[in-house]
Amino acid sequence: MTPDTLFQYVPAPATLVKKEKLSDFVTLFTFQPDNGRALMHKPGQFIMLSMYGVGEAPFSVSSPPNATGSTFELAVRRIGNVTNAMHEMKVGQKVGIRGPYGTSFPVQDFVGKDTIFVAGGLGYIPLRSLLHYQLRHRDEFGRIIVMIGCRNPSERIFIDQIKELEAREDVEVYETVDCGNENWCGNVGLITSLLPHVEIDPDITHVAMVGPPVMYKFVIQQCQARGISRENIYVSLERHMKCGIGKCGHCQINGLNACVEGPVFKYHDIQTHPEAI
């Protein structure tokens, strides 16, 4: 077994160095690999995290590629055994890390183009990596348009960072909730209610979207109705991830191994697999 092959199967230790609550159910974790090396991930890729004695689960990396250090960030919802154990962690505790795995958003294809980020539910978590990469290299990209939707105001995450984005003159931010409350002054409606308010040039517009399956269908329809090519619409099938290396079969979609050939796909490449989205 070569070192590269061994790396796919054997978790490497990492230490929790910071923990920040984003909402009642979502926490941002910052980890440092014990070997001191950067994760070397690309926007849209995922890792496998092991909670010793509990289990292993896949998570999209939320931070951009780190050129100056080795820490990386995961934003995790508390929903199962592994994530429950993560939320009980204390700074200084250890986890196991495999990866990164899978395809990524092809950042070079976005250079010189306008980008619409469509984040439904927790979709902002994996999209944040690509978004912050573009912000770090702002002069290389055209318009940055960020659309965020969630069920209600209490489920909003990265609130302070989104406020910072709204304050910038070089980023356009649109946010909506399905159901508002007495303290919510923003848009109320599905995320599909946002796109009609934005003027775009379809010939130079790329779309990166992550969210629940029902969102993909209707946002893709809107994008195509606006003239955006299916070659320029990118979706992540991260919810299909399981083992990370295509061995368990959980990610198979009619011949596609989503965790090997994905999780990021051009819509053009999966349009004949309606069950994928």
Order of alpha helices (4+ residues) and beta strands (2+ residues): alpha-beta-beta-beta-beta-beta-alpha-beta-alpha-beta-alpha-beta-alpha-beta-beta-beta-alpha-beta-beta-beta-alpha-beta-alpha
